[in-house]
Amino acid sequence: MPQYLVAQSELPEEREARRERAGKSAGETYAATLRQMTPEAEIIIVAPADADSPTFSVDMLRRFDAVFLTGSPMHVYDETPEVARQLAFMRAVFASGVPSFGSCAGLQIAVAAAGGRVRRMPRRMEAGIARGVVATEAGEGHPLLAGRATVWDAAAIHGDEVDVLPPDAVLLASNDVTRVQAAEIRHAGGVFWGVQYHPELSLEEIAVALRAQVGDLIEAGLAEGEADVADRADLLDRLHAEPDHAPTRWKLGVGDELGIEAHRRREISNFLAHLNTLRDKTG
């Protein structure tokens, strides 16, 4: 039975706020997605940024087959005790050698822990859909992106981005808004695969996130008013309920890579397949 550790960096009040909006914290969403994809797995959720969270030693982490890092509102460039605890946890994950995967803030945490740099996006947020993601030459042959179309759209919402990748990292995918959309990071004996977008989220959860950040979207110039945000969120809700609804796909300008759940989750599927390969090799 595989054992997975899901690390969420949302603080307690942020977890409760997300539960009220979307029904689950970020860690609970990740765990639910993993249970759907690997029903036999045992999954433990932890919150390393919390002041009362237990400290995970390298040996404790080695009990797990993989570690997953969720998205969150955390800004990893803030010098706070919460960020320091989260980065210390990720450094221990690298040192343990346990394979790890993360999305959005999860990627940014791994980057910062390995010596890279994260910044607030200088132009605008990327919200709702990350358009026109393209694999780099290295990404075209990387197992994280196996099966991806030549160009794809992904569910995304973020105001921070990776500015500088750490040493021994490989850029795997980019788009016109955010240079680092996918990357592999090798550090201190560990390997992390991550994406800036959200393969773990449903389109309904992205719609909830848009409604929750309506003020930020207007301030960023992505929407002229609340009605714009509501219209986009309603379309994402409709696509969630009816993935093949042609008029909704046309209005959003998306295809199967975003509309079909299995396609949206491709990077997680590829990481899980990678874990199976590693297990087969170690016997």
N, C-alpha and C positions, 0 to 999 in steps of 0.2 A: 504494500500500500504506500503510494507516494505521500510525503509529508511536505506541505508548503507553508511558508511563513509569509503573511501579508503585513507589511509595515505601512501604516498610515501616518502622515505628518500633520493632519488636521488636529487642532487643539480641541479640548472637550466642548467648548462653546460652538466651535465650527462644526463639529460632528453633529451636535444636537440641531443646529440650524439646518444642516443638510438633510437630516432625518425628517425634519418638519416639511421641507420642500420636496424631497425626492423619495422619502421613505427609508433611506439607508445612508449611512456614512460612506465615505469613499472606500474605506476598507471593507465594509460590508458588501458594497457593490462588486468590488474585485473578487471577494470570496464567492459571491453568488455566481458570477461569471465562470470562475474556475470550477465550481461544483457542477455547473451545467456541462462544461467541457470535459471534466475528469471526475465523474461521480464517485469514483473509488477513493479519491484523495482525502487525506485528513488535513484540514486547514485551520491554522491558528492566526488570529489577528492581534497585532500589537501596535502600540503607539509610542515609539521611541522618543518622541519630542516631549512627552508629558513628564512633569517633574517627578511623579511617583512611579514611572515605568521602570521595570527591572532592567538592569544592564545585561546585555547579551554578550557573553564571552565568545571567543573564536570557537572553542570546543562546543559550546551550547548551539551555536549556529550550524555546526557540522552535522547535527542530528537531522537537519532538513535537506530535502532534495533540491529545493529552490527557494529563493526569496523574491517577493514581488513588492515594488514600491508604487504607491498610489499617487494620484494627483492631489493637490491641496492648494489653499491660498498662500502657503508659505513662500516667502521671498528669501532665497538662500544667501543673498548678499547682505541681509540684515544681521548685525552682530548681537544676537540675543541668545539667552540660555537654551531656548527651544531649538534654534537652528544648530547650535553647538552640539546638543545631544543627538540630533538627527544625523549630523555629519559624522559624529563619532560612531554611531551605529553602522553607517554605511561603510566606514573604513574597516570596521570589524568584519562586515560581510565580505569585502574584498579580501581581507587577510585569511578568511576561512576557506576561500576557494570554492564556496558554494555558488553555483550559477545564479545570476540575478537578472531580473527584468523590471522595467519601470516605464511609466508614461507620464508626460507633462512634467509636473514638479518632481516626479520620480527620476526622470532623466536629468533634470537640473541638479538634484541632490547628488547623484552619482558623479556628475561632472565636477561639482565643487569639491566633493570628497577626494577626488583623484587629482586635484590641482588645476582644474580648468576654471573658467569664469562665466558667470551668469549675469545678465543685466535686464533692466526694464526695457521693453521694446521701444526703440527710439521714434518710430513712426506711428504705429497704431497697434491695437489688439488684433489677434486672429480669433474670430468668434463664429461658432456655428459649424463652418466647413473650411478646412484647409484645402485650398484649390491647387490643382496642378502639381502634386508632389511627384518628384522624379528621382529615380535611383541614380546615384553616382556610378562611375565605372566599378568601384569596389562593391557598391551595393548590389549591382546587377548579378553578381555571383555569390552573394552572401545568403546563407540559409534563412536569416531573419525575414527577408523579403521574397522568399520563394513563392512563385505563383502570382505575384502582384502584376497588374497591368503595366504597360510602359509608362503611363501617367495615371495617377489616381487621386481621388478626393478622399478626405478622412474627416471624422468628427473631431472638432478641436475647439478649445476655448482657453486662451492664455494671454497674459499681458507681459510676461517675462519670457526670455529666450536665452539659449546658450550663445555666449559671445565668443569664447575661445575654448576649444576642446582641450582636454588634458593631454600630456604626452602619452604615446601608445594608444591613442584613440583613432578610430577610422570613421570618417563621415560616410554614411550609407545612403542618405536621401536629403533632398532640399526642395524648396519652392521659392517663389519670388518674394514671399513675405518673411519667411524664417529660414535662414541658411541651414541650420541643423534640425532636420525633421526626423532623422534616425541616425543612430551611431552605435558602434561597439566600443566599449572602454575596457582596456586591460590595465590592471593596477594591483600591485602588491600580491600577485599570484591569483587574483580573481578576474572573472570576465562578466561584464554587464552588457546586456542588449537593451536599448531603449528607444522610444519614439516620443516626439513632442506632442503628438495627437493622442486620441483616446480610443484605442481599440476595445477597451473593456466596457465602454458606456453604450447604453441604448440611445437611439435618437430622441426618445422621450426625455431622458436625463439631460441631454444637451439642450433641449427646449426649456427644461426647468432652469438650467444654468443661465440661459439667455435672459429669461424673465427676471431672475434674481439680480442680474447685473445690468439692468436696463439703463441706469444712470451712467455707468461706465461706458456703455456702448454709444450713448449719445455724446458724451464728452469726448470720446475717441473719434467722433465723426463718422462712425459706421452707420448710424441711424439718425434721421432727422427728428424723430420723436418716438414716444412710447408705442404708437400704432405700428411703426415700422418693425419694432422688435416683436410685438405681439403677432404680426402677420408671419414673420419668419418662424417664430416658435410654433405657431399653429400648423404651418406646412410640415415642420419636422415631426410634430405629433401625428399628422395625417400619414406621413410616410412610415412612421413607426407602426401604425395600425394597419396600413395597407402598403407593404413594400413594393408591390407591382403596380401601384396606381399611377398610370401614365401622365395624367395632367399634373399631379404633384411633382413627379420627377422632372417634368418639363419646366415647371415654375422654379424649381430649385436648381435646375441645370445639372442633374446628377444621373449616374447610371448604377450598374450593379455593385461597383466597388464600395459605394456608400449605402445603397438601398438594401442590399442583402446582408443580413447579420453575419453569416459565416465569412463573407468577404471582409467586412469591417474588422473582424476578429483575427484576420489572417496572421498577423505578427505573433499574437499569443499562441495560436495553433502551431506556428512554426517553432516557437520556443519550446512548447510542450513536446513536440516531435524531437527536438534537439535533446531534451532531457531523456527521452526514451532511448535515443542513440547512445548517450553517455552511459546509461544504466546497462545497456546491452554490452558495451565495451568493458565495463568493470565487472560484469557478471553477477 
